[in-house]
Amino acid sequence: MRIHNIFICVILVLGCACNKITNENEGRNGISSKLIDKYLVMSNLNFSFNASTMSLHLFDEGNQWVSGAEMEALTKKYDDTHFNQRLYPGTYASFANEFAGITVTSDADFNGVKPGDNLGGLIRIVAVSPYKWLLSKGTLTYDWTSVPSDYKILLGDNADEFLRPQNHPVNKVLTTLTPEDLLLLNVNCVFLIFAEVPEVKSHNLTVSFNDGTNVISVTKAVSFE
């Protein structure tokens, strides 16, 4: 009986060792069961302006990356267990915030919109999110064969990184966005495009994200010359 017990213990130890080796090999090969391997809490919003495309590229400089138990909780919350592929180009990051909406205001008149009033009706978001794919448990992909022109222009040579089938477009006028539209936005692919060139060319634009608890804002001078 004692020999039998020892034999079982040896098998268990070897089994654990084999599992550990397999997991390490999967890590080295880049295989990931989850698509989103990084979550960022927006805390220090910034943007750059491109006059030729009439667009703002939004990004966060706060470096508040989620880790540990909070990371595991988000993976479980969104049931992100259906990817089982190699990540490209090695990582995928989404905002962890649950945004309620985005507003943009100016300190100057913007084609009849008064200073301080929301310009959201004149601005469209161009972004991507895997939320719909996750909600479908990995079955609802998006066909990017015919890429919308805005995505081609704004993403350029980086298009393949973002236009993967798990990502769905978020491409709406700001005033029509729902909180669900803004879930899990890719941190590197959030643009705002203006539909009109303003008569007044110099503006101090304030972009604000409301996540229900905080309003994260940035104000910068922009010239539409």
N, C-alpha and C positions, 0 to 999 in steps of 0.2 A: 504493500500500500504506500509506503514511504517513497519507494522508487517511482511509483506511478505519479504521485503528487509532484515530485521533482521534475518528472518529464513534462507534466502539464505547465509548470512554471517556466521551464525553458522555452516551450512553444509560445507562451504568452509574451515573454521578453523578446523573442525573435520576431514575433508578429508586430510588436510595437516598433521595433527597430526598422522593420521593412516599411511600415507606414510612414515613419519619419523620413526615411530615404526617399520614398515616392513623392511626398509633399515637397521636399527640398528640390527634387528634380523638376517638378511641375513649376515651381517658382523660377528656376533657372531657365526653363523653356518659355517662360512668359505666359503660361496658361493661367487664366483667372476665371473662377466661377462667377465673379461679379464684374459688372462693367465699370461701375464708379468706384475707383480705388482711392479717391481723395474728395473730401468735402471742405469747402471754404465758407466761413461765416463772413459775409460782407460787413466791413466795419470802417473802411477808409476808401470811399468811392473816389474815382478819378475818371477823366476822359480826355481823349485827344480829338481834334476836329480836322476833318479833311474837306477843304473847300470844293475840290473838284467833284466829290461824290455827295456833297451836302450832308455829311454823316458824322455822328459822334461814335467813337469806339470806346465803350465803357469797360473799365477794369477796376479791380480792387487792390490796394496796396497795404492792407492791414495784416496780412500773413497770419490770420487766425484759423489755422487748419485744425480740423476735428481729428481726434485720435482716441484710442482706447475704447472704453465702454460706450462712449457717445457714437463713435464710428460704427461699432457693432450694432447699436440700436437703430441707426439710420439704414444700414444694410438690411436689417430685419424689417423695418417699417415699410420699405419700398420693395421688399421681397426680391432683392437683387441677387439672385442665385442661378440665373438661367443663361449666363453669357458663355462660359466654358470655351473661351477662345483666347488667342493671344491679344493683349492690349496693343493698340497702335496709336501713337508712336511710342508706347511704353507706359502711358498713364492716361487717366480720364478724370477730370475734376468738375464737380458741379457745386453750385451755391447751395448751402444747407438752409438758408433763410426761406421761410414761406411768405413770399411777398404778396401783398394785397393789391399793389398797383404802383405805377410809375407816373410822376408828374414832371413837367418841364415848364419853367417860367423864365421871363426875361425882365430886365429893368427898363426896357424900352418898348415902344409900340411895335408889334410884329404883324403888319398887314391887317390892322384893325383889332387885333387882340391886345387889350390894354396891359400895361406893365403890371406884373404880379399875377395875371390870370393864367390859367393852365393852357399851354400850347399843344396839349395832347391830341387834339383833333387834327393838327397839321403834321403830326409825326408818326412814323411807323417803326415798329421794332423789327429787326432782322436778327434772329437768334435760333438756337437749336436746343432741344431737350429730349432725353430718353424716357420721360415720364410715361408717355402713352405706351411705349414698348414694355416698360416694367409693369404697368397696370394690366397689360394683356398676358403677363407671365411669359414674356419673350416670344410672342407669336405675331404681334402687329408691327411689321417693319415698314419703312418708307422707301419708295422707289425714287431715287435721286437721278434717274436716267435723264430726265429733262430738268436740269437745275435752273431754278428761277434766276433771272439776270442779276438781281441784287446780290445774291449769294456769290455768283461768279465774280462780280466786280469787287465786292468787299473782301472776300477771302483770298482771291488770287491763287497763288501757288500752294496755299495751305488748305485748299478746299477739301482734298481727300481726307484730311485729318478730322474734319467735322461732319462731312456728308456721308457718314456711315449709315447703314440701314436701320440701326437701332435709334438713331436720332430722327426726330420729327421737327419740321420747321415751326417756329413761332414767328409769325409774320402778319401782324395786325396793327391797325391804328391804336395808339395808346389808350384812348378813351373806351375802346371796346374789349380790352384785355380782362380776363377773369383771373382770380388767384390760381386756378389750376393751370392756366397757360404759363404761369411764371414759376412753376415748380421745377427744380433741378436744372436750371439754365446752365449751360456749359460756361465756365468762368472766362474762357478766352474768346467766346463768340457771342457777344452782345453788342449790337449796333443800333443806333437810332438815326433814321433818315428823315430829313425835312422835305415836305411836299412842295414848298414854295420858297422862292428867294425873297427875303424881306426887303422892303424899300429902304428902311433904316438898316445900315450895314453893320453897325457896332452894337454888340449886345453883351451884357453879363448874364450868362445862362446859368440857371440853377436846376440841376437834375436831382430828383429825390426818389428813393425807393422806400416804400412803407411796408414793413413786415409785421404790422399789427402791434408790435411792442415798441419798435424804434423807427425813426425816420433817418435814413442814411443819405446825406446830401453832399453835393459839391457845387461850388460856384466858380466859374472861370470866364474870362473875357474871350469873346469869339468875334471874328470879323468875317462877314459874308462877301467881302470884296472878291 
